[in-house]
Amino acid sequence: MGLSNLNSLYREVILDHADHPHHKHDLEVSTQTMTLKNPTCGDVINLSIRVDSQDRIADIGFSGDGCTISQSSASMMTDAVIGKDKEAALQMAKTFSDMVMGVEHTNAELDELGDAALLSSIVSFPARIKCATLAWWALQRTLLNKEVPTDKEDITCQIHQKPY
């Protein structure tokens, strides 16, 4: 398959996730929720997670509005982390964030990301990196119970901890 066809396939997968997002719903029962906003572009991600007694992500959902990149990334992220334990999900969030900043990773690490690994080309579009990472930042901050993002430039955050 030529590079042009491969890039076309990647675009199709990204557009499919944006047009038909997976897990785009609020959970009826969640252990944690978080809302992250990027006022620079208007993207909003409301993330709901239900973590079970073994610290596994038993269910995950998101809602909100945003560009094709933020919505497809959220869809891909939910597919990748559902069923994973918290530590594995946190490692995946780090791998994704590193990847879109141009840090090299092994094929095995990228395979863990599933379709989200297709967003590696975002590194060529610095203005879109925050769009791609918004859902992953929400996941990381939710699992770490962090209320204030480390990047205070233009991401606002609200987290709500719920008992099991």
DSSP file (Angstrom, degrees, kcal/mol; ACC not computed):
  #  RESIDUE AA STRUCTURE BP1 BP2  ACC     N-H-->O    O-->H-N    N-H-->O    O-->H-N    TCO  KAPPA ALPHA  PHI   PSI    X-CA   Y-CA   Z-CA
    1    1 A M              0   0    0      0, 0.0     2,-0.0     0, 0.0     5,-0.0   0.000 360.0 360.0 360.0 130.7    0.0    0.0    0.0
    2    2 A G     >  -     0   0    0      1,-0.1     4,-2.3     4,-0.0     5,-0.2  -0.273 360.0-109.3 -72.5 161.0    1.4    3.4   -1.0
    3    3 A L  H  > S+     0   0    0      1,-0.2     4,-2.8     2,-0.2     5,-0.2   0.873 118.9  54.8 -58.6 -40.1    1.9    6.2    1.5
    4    4 A S  H  > S+     0   0    0      1,-0.2     4,-1.9     2,-0.2    -1,-0.2   0.913 110.2  45.6 -61.3 -43.8   -0.9    8.2    0.0
    5    5 A N  H  > S+     0   0    0      2,-0.2     4,-2.1     1,-0.2    -2,-0.2   0.876 112.2  51.8 -67.2 -37.4   -3.3    5.3    0.4
    6    6 A L  H  X S+     0   0    0     -4,-2.3     4,-2.5     2,-0.2    -2,-0.2   0.929 109.8  48.4 -65.3 -45.9   -2.1    4.7    4.0
    7    7 A N  H  X S+     0   0    0     -4,-2.8     4,-2.3     1,-0.2    -1,-0.2   0.880 110.7  52.5 -60.9 -37.9   -2.7    8.4    4.9
    8    8 A S  H  X S+     0   0    0     -4,-1.9     4,-2.2    -5,-0.2    -1,-0.2   0.903 108.6  49.8 -64.1 -41.6   -6.1    8.2    3.4
    9    9 A L  H  X S+     0   0    0     -4,-2.1     4,-2.3     2,-0.2    -2,-0.2   0.924 109.7  50.8 -62.7 -45.0   -6.9    5.1    5.5
   10   10 A Y  H  X S+     0   0    0     -4,-2.5     4,-2.4     1,-0.2    -2,-0.2   0.924 110.1  50.0 -58.4 -45.3   -5.7    6.9    8.6
   11   11 A R  H  X S+     0   0    0     -4,-2.3     4,-2.8     1,-0.2    -1,-0.2   0.899 109.2  52.3 -60.0 -41.3   -8.0    9.9    7.8
   12   12 A E  H  X S+     0   0    0     -4,-2.2     4,-2.4     2,-0.2    -1,-0.2   0.906 109.7  48.0 -62.8 -42.5  -10.9    7.6    7.3
   13   13 A V  H  X S+     0   0    0     -4,-2.3     4,-2.1     2,-0.2    -1,-0.2   0.922 113.4  47.9 -64.7 -43.8  -10.4    5.9   10.7
   14   14 A I  H  X S+     0   0    0     -4,-2.4     4,-1.8     1,-0.2    -2,-0.2   0.931 113.8  46.6 -62.8 -46.4  -10.1    9.3   12.4
   15   15 A L  H  X S+     0   0    0     -4,-2.8     4,-2.8     1,-0.2     5,-0.2   0.871 109.6  54.7 -64.5 -36.8  -13.2   10.6   10.7
   16   16 A D  H  X S+     0   0    0     -4,-2.4     4,-2.7     1,-0.2    -1,-0.2   0.913 108.1  48.7 -63.8 -41.9  -15.2    7.4   11.5
   17   17 A H  H  < S+     0   0    0     -4,-2.1    -1,-0.2     1,-0.2    -2,-0.2   0.865 114.3  46.8 -65.0 -34.9  -14.4    7.8   15.2
   18   18 A A  H  < S+     0   0    0     -4,-1.8    -2,-0.2    -5,-0.2    -1,-0.2   0.897 118.4  40.1 -72.8 -40.4  -15.5   11.5   15.0
   19   19 A D  H  < S+     0   0    0     -4,-2.8    -2,-0.2     1,-0.2    -3,-0.2   0.817 132.8  24.0 -77.9 -31.5  -18.7   10.7   13.1
   20   20 A H  S  < S-     0   0    0     -4,-2.7    -1,-0.2    -5,-0.2    -2,-0.2  -0.561  86.5-167.6-132.7  66.8  -19.5    7.6   15.0
   21   21 A P    >   -     0   0    0      0, 0.0     3,-0.6     0, 0.0     2,-0.3  -0.267  16.1-129.6 -65.8 141.8  -17.8    7.9   18.4
   22   22 A H  T 3  S+     0   0    0      1,-0.2    56,-0.2    50,-0.1    57,-0.1  -0.682  86.4   7.9 -86.9 141.6  -17.5    4.9   20.7
   23   23 A H  T 3  S+     0   0    0     -2,-0.3    39,-2.1     1,-0.2     2,-1.6   0.752  78.9 155.5  62.3  27.5  -18.6    5.2   24.3
   24   24 A K    <   +     0   0    0     -3,-0.6     2,-0.3    37,-0.2    -1,-0.2  -0.653  39.0  87.9 -89.1  87.5  -20.0    8.7   23.8
   25   25 A H  S    S-     0   0    0     -2,-1.6     2,-0.3    37,-0.4    23,-0.2  -0.951  80.2-100.2-168.1 157.3  -22.5    8.8   26.6
   26   26 A D        -     0   0    0     -2,-0.3     2,-0.3    35,-0.1    36,-0.1  -0.699  42.4-117.4 -83.7 141.2  -22.6    9.7   30.3
   27   27 A L        -     0   0    0     -2,-0.3     3,-0.2    34,-0.2    22,-0.1  -0.593   7.8-146.4 -78.3 138.7  -22.4    6.7   32.6
   28   28 A E  S    S+     0   0    0     -2,-0.3     2,-0.5     1,-0.3    -1,-0.1   0.870  94.9  30.0 -68.5 -36.3  -25.4    6.1   34.8
   29   29 A V  S    S+     0   0    0     -3,-0.0     2,-0.3    19,-0.0    -1,-0.3  -0.980  79.0 159.0-126.4 118.5  -23.1    4.8   37.5
   30   30 A S        -     0   0    0     -2,-0.5    20,-0.3    -3,-0.2     3,-0.1  -0.958  37.7-151.7-135.8 155.5  -19.5    6.2   37.7
   31   31 A T  S    S+     0   0    0     18,-2.6   131,-3.0    -2,-0.3     2,-0.3   0.692  87.1  15.3 -94.3 -23.9  -16.9    6.4   40.4
   32   32 A Q  E     -AB  49 161A   0     17,-2.0    17,-2.8   129,-0.2     2,-0.3  -0.997  60.4-174.0-149.4 146.3  -15.3    9.6   39.0
   33   33 A T  E     -AB  48 160A   0    127,-2.0   127,-2.8    -2,-0.3     2,-0.3  -0.972   6.5-179.6-135.6 155.1  -16.2   12.3   36.5
   34   34 A M  E     -AB  47 159A   0     13,-2.3    13,-3.5    -2,-0.3     2,-0.5  -0.990  15.7-153.2-152.5 146.4  -14.2   15.2   35.1
   35   35 A T  E     -AB  46 158A   0    123,-2.6   123,-2.0    -2,-0.3     2,-0.4  -0.991  13.9-175.3-120.6 126.0  -14.7   18.0   32.7
   36   36 A L  E     -AB  45 157A   0      9,-2.7     9,-2.7    -2,-0.5     2,-0.4  -0.966   4.5-169.1-118.4 138.4  -11.8   19.5   30.9
   37   37 A K  E     -AB  44 156A   0    119,-2.1   119,-1.8    -2,-0.4     7,-0.2  -0.969  17.3-158.3-127.5 141.7  -12.1   22.5   28.6
   38   38 A N  E >>> -A   43   0A   0      5,-2.8     4,-2.7    -2,-0.4     3,-1.2  -0.857   9.8-174.6-115.5  92.7   -9.8   24.1   26.2
   39   39 A P  T 345S+     0   0    0      0, 0.0    -1,-0.1     0, 0.0   116,-0.1   0.690  75.7  73.5 -65.3 -16.1  -10.9   27.6   25.8
   40   40 A T  T 345S+     0   0    0    114,-0.5   115,-0.1     1,-0.2    -2,-0.0   0.905 122.2   7.4 -61.3 -40.5   -8.4   28.3   23.1
   41   41 A C  T <45S-     0   0    0     -3,-1.2    -1,-0.2     2,-0.1    90,-0.0   0.507 103.5-111.8-120.8  -9.4  -10.5   26.2   20.6
   42   42 A G  T  <5 +     0   0    0     -4,-2.7    23,-0.2     1,-0.3     2,-0.1   0.462  59.2 153.6  92.9   1.2  -13.7   25.5   22.5
   43   43 A D  E   < -A   38   0A   0     -5,-0.7    -5,-2.8    21,-0.1     2,-0.4  -0.399  20.0-173.0 -65.2 139.9  -13.2   21.7   23.0
   44   44 A V  E     -A   37   0A   0     21,-3.3     2,-0.5    -7,-0.2    21,-0.3  -0.997   7.4-172.5-135.8 130.1  -15.0   20.3   26.0
   45   45 A I  E     -A   36   0A   0     -9,-2.7    -9,-2.7    -2,-0.4     2,-0.6  -0.989   6.1-168.3-124.4 123.3  -14.7   16.7   27.3
   46   46 A N  E     -AC  35  63A   0     17,-3.0    17,-1.9    -2,-0.5     2,-0.4  -0.956  17.8-165.4-106.2 114.0  -16.8   15.4   30.1
   47   47 A L  E     -AC  34  62A   0    -13,-3.5   -13,-2.3    -2,-0.6     2,-0.4  -0.870  10.7-172.2-108.6 132.5  -15.3   12.0   31.2
   48   48 A S  E     -AC  33  61A   0     13,-2.9    13,-2.5    -2,-0.4     2,-0.4  -0.987   8.4-178.0-121.9 131.8  -17.1    9.5   33.3
   49   49 A I  E     -AC  32  60A   0    -17,-2.8   -18,-2.6    -2,-0.4   -17,-2.0  -0.981  18.0-159.9-130.8 140.3  -15.3    6.4   34.6
   50   50 A R  E     - C   0  59A   0      9,-2.8     8,-2.0    -2,-0.4     9,-1.6  -0.965  14.6-168.3-118.2 113.5  -16.4    3.4   36.7
   51   51 A V  E     - C   0  57A   0     -2,-0.5     6,-0.2     6,-0.2    34,-0.1  -0.857  13.3-141.1-100.4 131.9  -13.4    1.7   38.3
   52   52 A D    >   -     0   0    0      4,-2.7     3,-1.9    -2,-0.5    -1,-0.0  -0.179  34.2 -87.8 -86.0-177.3  -14.1   -1.7   39.9
   53   53 A S  T 3  S+     0   0    0      1,-0.3    -1,-0.1     2,-0.1    -2,-0.0   0.669 127.1  56.9 -67.9 -16.7  -12.8   -3.1   43.2
   54   54 A Q  T 3  S-     0   0    0      2,-0.1    -1,-0.3    31,-0.0     3,-0.1   0.203 120.3-107.8 -95.2  15.3   -9.7   -4.5   41.3
   55   55 A D  S <  S+     0   0    0     -3,-1.9    31,-2.4     1,-0.2     2,-0.3   0.802  75.0 139.1  62.4  32.1   -8.8   -1.0   40.1
   56   56 A R  B     -D   85   0B   0     29,-0.3    -4,-2.7    30,-0.1     2,-1.3  -0.806  64.9-111.3-102.6 147.7   -9.9   -1.8   36.5
   57   57 A I  E     +C   51   0A   0     27,-3.1    26,-3.0    -2,-0.3    -6,-0.2  -0.669  39.0 176.9 -77.9  99.3  -11.8    0.5   34.3
   58   58 A A  E     -     0   0A   0     -8,-2.0     2,-0.3    -2,-1.3    -1,-0.2   0.817  66.4  -0.9 -76.2 -32.3  -15.1   -1.4   34.2
   59   59 A D  E     -C   50   0A   0     -9,-1.6    -9,-2.8    -3,-0.2     2,-0.3  -0.987  62.7-175.8-156.4 153.0  -16.8    1.3   32.1
   60   60 A I  E     +C   49   0A   0     -2,-0.3     2,-0.3   -11,-0.2   -11,-0.2  -0.992   6.5 169.8-151.7 143.1  -16.0    4.6   30.6
   61   61 A G  E     -C   48   0A   0    -13,-2.5   -13,-2.9    -2,-0.3     2,-0.3  -0.983  10.1-161.9-150.6 160.1  -17.9    7.2   28.7
   62   62 A F  E     +C   47   0A   0    -39,-2.1   -37,-0.4    -2,-0.3     2,-0.3  -0.973   7.0 178.4-141.4 157.4  -17.5   10.8   27.4
   63   63 A S  E     +C   46   0A   0    -17,-1.9   -17,-3.0    -2,-0.3     2,-0.2  -0.875  31.1  92.5-142.7 177.7  -19.6   13.6   26.2
   64   64 A G        -     0   0    0     -2,-0.3     2,-0.3   -19,-0.2   -19,-0.2  -0.691  60.6 -86.6 124.7-179.0  -18.9   17.1   25.1
   65   65 A D        +     0   0    0    -21,-0.3   -21,-3.3    -2,-0.2     2,-0.3  -0.902  51.9 116.1-128.8 155.2  -18.2   19.0   22.0
   66   66 A G        -     0   0    0     -2,-0.3   -23,-0.1   -23,-0.2   -24,-0.1  -0.982  56.4 -44.6 170.2-173.1  -15.1   19.8   20.0
   67   67 A C     >  -     0   0    0     -2,-0.3     4,-2.4     1,-0.1     5,-0.3  -0.128  60.7 -96.0 -72.6 171.3  -13.3   19.4   16.8
   68   68 A T  H  > S+     0   0    0      1,-0.2     4,-2.5     2,-0.2     5,-0.3   0.877 123.5  52.1 -55.6 -41.5  -12.9   16.2   14.8
   69   69 A I  H  > S+     0   0    0      2,-0.2     4,-2.4     1,-0.2    -1,-0.2   0.937 110.9  45.0 -65.7 -47.3   -9.5   15.5   16.4
   70   70 A S  H  > S+     0   0    0      1,-0.2     4,-1.9     2,-0.2    -2,-0.2   0.907 117.1  44.9 -66.0 -40.1  -10.7   15.9   20.1
   71   71 A Q  H  X S+     0   0    0     -4,-2.4     4,-2.0     2,-0.2    -1,-0.2   0.901 115.3  45.9 -72.4 -40.4  -13.8   13.8   19.5
   72   72 A S  H  X S+     0   0    0     -4,-2.5     4,-2.7    -5,-0.3     5,-0.2   0.892 112.0  52.4 -68.8 -37.9  -12.0   11.0   17.6
   73   73 A S  H  X S+     0   0    0     -4,-2.4     4,-2.7    -5,-0.3    -2,-0.2   0.910 109.2  49.6 -63.1 -41.6   -9.2   10.9   20.2
   74   74 A A  H  X S+     0   0    0     -4,-1.9     4,-2.4     2,-0.2    -1,-0.2   0.914 111.8  48.7 -62.6 -42.7  -11.7   10.6   23.0
   75   75 A S  H  X S+     0   0    0     -4,-2.0     4,-1.9     2,-0.2    -2,-0.2   0.932 113.7  45.9 -62.0 -46.6  -13.4    7.7   21.2
   76   76 A M  H  X S+     0   0    0     -4,-2.7     4,-2.1     1,-0.2    40,-0.3   0.886 111.3  53.3 -63.9 -39.4  -10.1    6.0   20.5
   77   77 A M  H  X S+     0   0    0     -4,-2.7     4,-2.2     2,-0.2     5,-0.2   0.922 107.3  50.2 -63.2 -44.8   -9.0    6.5   24.1
   78   78 A T  H  X S+     0   0    0     -4,-2.4     4,-1.6     1,-0.2    -1,-0.2   0.910 110.9  49.7 -63.1 -40.4  -12.2    4.9   25.6
   79   79 A D  H  < S+     0   0    0     -4,-1.9    -1,-0.2     1,-0.2    -2,-0.2   0.909 113.1  47.8 -60.2 -41.5  -11.8    1.9   23.3
   80   80 A A  H  < S+     0   0    0     -4,-2.1    -2,-0.2    33,-0.2    -1,-0.2   0.852 117.3  37.1 -71.6 -36.0   -8.1    1.5   24.3
   81   81 A V  H >< S+     0   0    0     -4,-2.2     3,-2.5    -5,-0.1   -24,-0.3   0.665  80.6 112.5 -99.0 -16.0   -8.5    1.8   28.1
   82   82 A I  T 3< S+     0   0    0     -4,-1.6   -24,-0.2     1,-0.3     3,-0.1  -0.373  90.0  16.4 -61.1 131.4  -11.8    0.0   28.9
   83   83 A G  T 3  S+     0   0    0    -26,-3.0    -1,-0.3     1,-0.3     2,-0.2   0.264 100.9 119.7  88.9 -10.4  -10.9   -3.2   30.9
   84   84 A K    <   -     0   0    0     -3,-2.5   -27,-3.1   -27,-0.2    -1,-0.3  -0.523  67.7-112.4 -84.2 153.3   -7.4   -2.0   31.7
   85   85 A D  B  >  -D   56   0B   0    -29,-0.3     4,-2.5    -2,-0.2   -29,-0.3  -0.422  35.2-102.9 -77.4 164.5   -6.2   -1.5   35.3
   86   86 A K  H  > S+     0   0    0    -31,-2.4     4,-2.6     1,-0.2     5,-0.2   0.882 119.9  51.6 -57.2 -43.3   -5.5    2.1   36.4
   87   87 A E  H  > S+     0   0    0      1,-0.2     4,-2.2     2,-0.2    -1,-0.2   0.912 111.0  47.4 -63.1 -42.6   -1.7    1.7   36.1
   88   88 A A  H  > S+     0   0    0      2,-0.2     4,-2.2     1,-0.2    -1,-0.2   0.913 112.7  49.6 -64.4 -41.7   -1.9    0.4   32.5
   89   89 A A  H  X S+     0   0    0     -4,-2.5     4,-2.2     2,-0.2    -2,-0.2   0.893 110.3  50.6 -64.5 -39.7   -4.3    3.2   31.6
   90   90 A L  H  X S+     0   0    0     -4,-2.6     4,-2.0    -5,-0.2    -1,-0.2   0.900 110.1  49.8 -64.3 -40.4   -2.0    5.8   33.1
   91   91 A Q  H  X S+     0   0    0     -4,-2.2     4,-2.7     1,-0.2    -2,-0.2   0.894 109.6  51.6 -64.6 -39.1    0.9    4.4   31.2
   92   92 A M  H  X S+     0   0    0     -4,-2.2     4,-2.8     2,-0.2    -2,-0.2   0.899 107.8  52.2 -63.8 -40.6   -1.1    4.5   28.0
   93   93 A A  H  X S+     0   0    0     -4,-2.2     4,-2.5     2,-0.2    -1,-0.2   0.896 111.5  47.1 -62.5 -39.9   -2.0    8.2   28.6
   94   94 A K  H  X S+     0   0    0     -4,-2.0     4,-2.8     2,-0.2     5,-0.2   0.926 111.6  50.2 -67.1 -44.3    1.7    8.9   29.0
   95   95 A T  H  X S+     0   0    0     -4,-2.7     4,-2.7     2,-0.2    -2,-0.2   0.925 112.4  47.7 -59.2 -45.1    2.6    7.0   25.9
   96   96 A F  H  X S+     0   0    0     -4,-2.8     4,-2.3     2,-0.2     5,-0.2   0.946 112.7  47.6 -62.5 -48.5    0.0    8.9   23.9
   97   97 A S  H  X S+     0   0    0     -4,-2.5     4,-0.6     1,-0.2    -2,-0.2   0.912 114.9  46.2 -60.1 -43.2    1.0   12.3   25.2
   98   98 A D  H ><>S+     0   0    0     -4,-2.8     5,-2.6     1,-0.2     3,-0.9   0.919 109.8  55.4 -62.4 -43.8    4.7   11.5   24.5
   99   99 A M  H ><5S+     0   0    0     -4,-2.7     3,-1.7     1,-0.3    -2,-0.2   0.910 106.0  48.9 -58.9 -46.4    3.8   10.2   21.0
  100  100 A V  H 3<5S+     0   0    0     -4,-2.3    -1,-0.3     1,-0.3    -2,-0.2   0.629 108.6  55.7 -73.8  -9.7    2.0   13.4   19.9
  101  101 A M  T <<5S-     0   0    0     -3,-0.9    -1,-0.3    -4,-0.6    -2,-0.2   0.377 126.3-101.2 -97.0   2.0    5.0   15.4   21.1
  102  102 A G  T < 5S+     0   0    0     -3,-1.7     2,-0.3     1,-0.3    -3,-0.2   0.523  70.4 148.4  96.0   6.3    7.3   13.3   18.9
  103  103 A V      < -     0   0    0     -5,-2.6    -1,-0.3    -6,-0.1     2,-0.1  -0.596  48.0-120.6 -76.1 132.6    8.8   10.9   21.5
  104  104 A E        -     0   0    0     -2,-0.3     2,-0.3     1,-0.0    -1,-0.1  -0.448  33.6-177.8 -73.5 143.6    9.6    7.5   20.0
  105  105 A H        -     0   0    0     -2,-0.1     2,-0.0    -6,-0.1   -10,-0.0  -0.941  30.9 -95.9-136.9 160.3    8.0    4.4   21.4
  106  106 A T     >  -     0   0    0     -2,-0.3     4,-2.2     1,-0.1     5,-0.2  -0.314  35.5-113.3 -70.3 159.1    8.2    0.7   20.7
  107  107 A N  H  > S+     0   0    0      1,-0.2     4,-2.7     2,-0.2     5,-0.2   0.869 118.3  56.9 -59.9 -36.3    5.7   -0.9   18.4
  108  108 A A  H  > S+     0   0    0      2,-0.2     4,-1.5     1,-0.2    -1,-0.2   0.909 107.2  47.5 -62.9 -42.1    4.3   -2.8   21.3
  109  109 A E  H  > S+     0   0    0      1,-0.2     4,-0.6     2,-0.2    -1,-0.2   0.912 114.2  46.7 -65.3 -41.8    3.6    0.4   23.3
  110  110 A L  H >< S+     0   0    0     -4,-2.2     3,-0.9     1,-0.2     4,-0.4   0.866 106.7  58.2 -68.5 -35.6    2.0    2.0   20.2
  111  111 A D  H >< S+     0   0    0     -4,-2.7     3,-1.6     1,-0.2    -1,-0.2   0.856  97.2  62.8 -61.4 -34.4   -0.1   -1.2   19.6
  112  112 A E  H 3< S+     0   0    0     -4,-1.5    -1,-0.2     1,-0.3    -2,-0.2   0.811  96.3  60.0 -58.9 -29.6   -1.5   -0.8   23.1
  113  113 A L  T X< S-     0   0    0     -3,-0.9     3,-1.6    -4,-0.6    -1,-0.3   0.612  89.1-165.1 -76.3 -11.8   -3.1    2.5   22.0
  114  114 A G  G X   -     0   0    0     -3,-1.6     3,-1.7    -4,-0.4     4,-0.2  -0.371  68.6  -5.9  62.2-138.3   -5.1    0.8   19.3
  115  115 A D  G >  S+     0   0    0      1,-0.3     3,-2.2     2,-0.2    -1,-0.3   0.759 124.2  76.3 -59.9 -25.7   -6.5    3.3   16.8
  116  116 A A  G X  S+     0   0    0     -3,-1.6     3,-1.8     1,-0.3    -1,-0.3   0.761  79.7  70.9 -60.5 -24.1   -5.2    6.2   18.8
  117  117 A A  G X  S+     0   0    0     -3,-1.7     3,-1.5     1,-0.3    -1,-0.3   0.742  83.1  72.2 -63.8 -20.8   -1.7    5.5   17.5
  118  118 A L  G X  S+     0   0    0     -3,-2.2     3,-0.7     1,-0.3    -1,-0.3   0.688  83.7  69.4 -66.9 -16.8   -2.9    6.8   14.2
  119  119 A L  G X   +     0   0    0     -3,-1.8     3,-2.0    -4,-0.2    -1,-0.3   0.331  65.3 104.6 -83.6   8.8   -2.9   10.3   15.7
  120  120 A S  G X   +     0   0    0     -3,-1.5     3,-1.4     1,-0.3    -1,-0.2   0.786  68.0  67.9 -60.5 -26.3    0.9   10.3   15.9
  121  121 A S  G X  S+     0   0    0     -3,-0.7     3,-1.9     1,-0.3    -1,-0.3   0.596  74.5  87.3 -72.0  -8.2    1.0   12.6   12.9
  122  122 A I  G X   +     0   0    0     -3,-2.0     3,-2.9     1,-0.3     6,-0.3   0.772  69.1  78.9 -59.7 -24.9   -0.5   15.4   15.1
  123  123 A V  G <  S+     0   0    0     -3,-1.4    -1,-0.3     1,-0.3    -2,-0.1   0.792  86.8  59.1 -54.7 -26.7    3.1   16.2   16.0
  124  124 A S  G <  S+     0   0    0     -3,-1.9    -1,-0.3     1,-0.2    -2,-0.2   0.559 104.2  53.3 -78.1  -8.0    3.3   18.0   12.7
  125  125 A F    X   -     0   0    0     -3,-2.9     3,-2.7    -4,-0.2     4,-0.5  -0.685  66.0-179.9-128.4  77.0    0.4   20.3   13.7
  126  126 A P  G >  S+     0   0    0      0, 0.0     3,-1.1     0, 0.0     4,-0.5   0.779  79.2  62.0 -52.7 -32.8    1.4   21.8   17.1
  127  127 A A  G 3  S+     0   0    0      1,-0.2     4,-0.2     2,-0.1     3,-0.1   0.698 104.8  49.4 -67.7 -16.9   -1.9   23.8   17.3
  128  128 A R  G <> S+     0   0    0     -3,-2.7     4,-2.2    -6,-0.3    -1,-0.2   0.465  83.1  90.7-100.5  -3.5   -3.8   20.5   17.4
  129  129 A I  H <> S+     0   0    0     -3,-1.1     4,-2.1    -4,-0.5     5,-0.2   0.914  87.5  49.7 -61.7 -43.0   -1.8   18.7   20.1
  130  130 A K  H  > S+     0   0    0     -4,-0.5     4,-1.2     1,-0.2    -1,-0.2   0.860 108.8  54.0 -64.5 -33.4   -4.1   20.0   22.9
  131  131 A C  H  4 S+     0   0    0     -4,-0.2     4,-0.4     1,-0.2     3,-0.4   0.938 111.8  44.2 -61.8 -46.6   -7.1   18.9   20.9
  132  132 A A  H  < S+     0   0    0     -4,-2.2     4,-0.3     1,-0.2    -2,-0.2   0.825 118.5  42.6 -68.7 -32.9   -5.7   15.3   20.6
  133  133 A T  H  X S+     0   0    0     -4,-2.1     4,-2.9    -5,-0.2     5,-0.3   0.549  85.2  94.0 -94.9  -7.0   -4.6   15.1   24.2
  134  134 A L  H  X S+     0   0    0     -4,-1.2     4,-2.2    -3,-0.4    -1,-0.2   0.911  90.5  42.0 -54.6 -50.1   -7.6   16.6   26.0
  135  135 A A  H  > S+     0   0    0     -4,-0.4     4,-2.4     1,-0.2    -1,-0.2   0.876 114.9  51.7 -65.5 -36.9   -9.4   13.3   26.7
  136  136 A W  H  > S+     0   0    0     -4,-0.3     4,-2.6     2,-0.2    -2,-0.2   0.878 109.0  50.2 -68.3 -37.8   -6.1   11.7   27.7
  137  137 A W  H  X S+     0   0    0     -4,-2.9     4,-2.8     2,-0.2     5,-0.3   0.906 109.9  51.4 -63.5 -41.2   -5.4   14.5   30.1
  138  138 A A  H  X S+     0   0    0     -4,-2.2     4,-2.3    -5,-0.3    -2,-0.2   0.924 110.8  48.4 -61.6 -43.9   -8.9   14.0   31.5
  139  139 A L  H  X S+     0   0    0     -4,-2.4     4,-2.6     2,-0.2     5,-0.2   0.950 113.3  46.9 -59.4 -50.4   -8.2   10.3   32.0
  140  140 A Q  H  X S+     0   0    0     -4,-2.6     4,-2.0     1,-0.2    -2,-0.2   0.934 114.5  45.4 -60.0 -48.8   -4.9   10.9   33.6
  141  141 A R  H  <>S+     0   0    0     -4,-2.8     5,-2.7     1,-0.2     4,-0.4   0.856 113.1  51.1 -66.7 -34.9   -6.1   13.5   36.0
  142  142 A T  H ><5S+     0   0    0     -4,-2.3     3,-1.0    -5,-0.3    -1,-0.2   0.948 112.1  45.2 -66.4 -48.1   -9.2   11.5   36.9
  143  143 A L  H 3<5S+     0   0    0     -4,-2.6    -2,-0.2     1,-0.3    -1,-0.2   0.809 117.3  45.0 -67.7 -28.9   -7.2    8.4   37.7
  144  144 A L  T 3<5S-     0   0    0     -4,-2.0    -1,-0.3    -5,-0.2    -2,-0.2   0.428 108.6-125.2 -91.4   0.5   -4.7   10.3   39.7
  145  145 A N  T < 5 +     0   0    0     -3,-1.0     2,-0.5    -4,-0.4    -3,-0.2   0.862  52.7 161.1  56.9  38.6   -7.4   12.3   41.5
  146  146 A K      < -     0   0    0     -5,-2.7    -1,-0.2    -6,-0.2    -2,-0.1  -0.776  25.5-173.6 -92.9 131.6   -5.8   15.6   40.4
  147  147 A E  S    S+     0   0    0     -2,-0.5    -1,-0.1     1,-0.2    10,-0.1   0.808  70.5  50.0 -92.1 -33.3   -8.0   18.6   40.5
  148  148 A V  S    S-     0   0    0     -7,-0.1    -1,-0.2     8,-0.1     4,-0.1  -0.925  83.9-126.5-113.1 125.2   -5.8   21.2   38.9
  149  149 A P        -     0   0    0      0, 0.0     8,-0.1     0, 0.0     6,-0.0  -0.300  12.7-131.6 -64.0 151.0   -4.0   20.4   35.5
  150  150 A T  S    S+     0   0    0      1,-0.2     2,-1.1     2,-0.1     3,-0.1   0.796 100.6  66.8 -72.6 -27.4   -0.3   20.9   35.4
  151  151 A D     >  +     0   0    0      1,-0.2     4,-0.6     2,-0.0     3,-0.3  -0.788  62.7 170.9 -94.6  94.8   -0.7   22.9   32.2
  152  152 A K  T  4  +     0   0    0     -2,-1.1    -1,-0.2     1,-0.2    -2,-0.1   0.436  46.7 101.0 -86.6  -0.1   -2.5   26.0   33.5
  153  153 A E  T  4 S-     0   0    0      1,-0.2    -1,-0.2    -3,-0.1    -2,-0.0   0.945 109.7 -27.6 -52.8 -59.9   -2.2   28.0   30.3
  154  154 A D  T  4 S+     0   0    0     -3,-0.3     2,-0.5     2,-0.0  -114,-0.5   0.187 105.9 104.1-151.1  23.0   -5.7   27.4   28.9
  155  155 A I     <  -     0   0    0     -4,-0.6     2,-0.3  -117,-0.2  -117,-0.2  -0.949  47.6-165.0-108.0 124.4   -7.1   24.2   30.2
  156  156 A T  E     -B   37   0A   0   -119,-1.8  -119,-2.1    -2,-0.5     2,-0.4  -0.831   9.6-162.7-107.5 151.8   -9.7   24.4   32.9
  157  157 A C  E     -B   36   0A   0     -2,-0.3     2,-0.4  -121,-0.2  -121,-0.2  -0.981  20.0-176.9-141.1 141.1  -10.6   21.4   35.0
  158  158 A Q  E     -B   35   0A   0   -123,-2.0  -123,-2.6    -2,-0.4     2,-0.4  -0.990  13.3-173.5-134.5 130.2  -13.3   20.2   37.3
  159  159 A I  E     -B   34   0A   0     -2,-0.4     2,-0.5  -125,-0.2  -125,-0.2  -0.965   7.5-167.1-125.6 143.1  -13.1   16.8   39.0
  160  160 A H  E     -B   33   0A   0   -127,-2.8  -127,-2.0    -2,-0.4     2,-0.4  -0.962   9.7-153.6-131.8 113.4  -15.8   15.0   41.0
  161  161 A Q  E     -B   32   0A   0     -2,-0.5  -129,-0.2  -129,-0.2  -130,-0.0  -0.707  12.7-168.9 -87.8 134.4  -14.8   12.0   43.1
  162  162 A K        -     0   0    0   -131,-3.0    -2,-0.0    -2,-0.4     2,-0.0  -0.945  23.7-112.5-121.7 145.7  -17.6    9.5   43.8
  163  163 A P              0   0    0      0, 0.0  -133,-0.1     0, 0.0  -131,-0.0  -0.343 360.0 360.0 -71.3 158.5  -17.5    6.6   46.3
  164  164 A Y              0   0    0   -114,-0.0  -111,-0.1  -112,-0.0  -133,-0.1   0.507 360.0 360.0 -59.8 360.0  -17.6    3.0   45.0
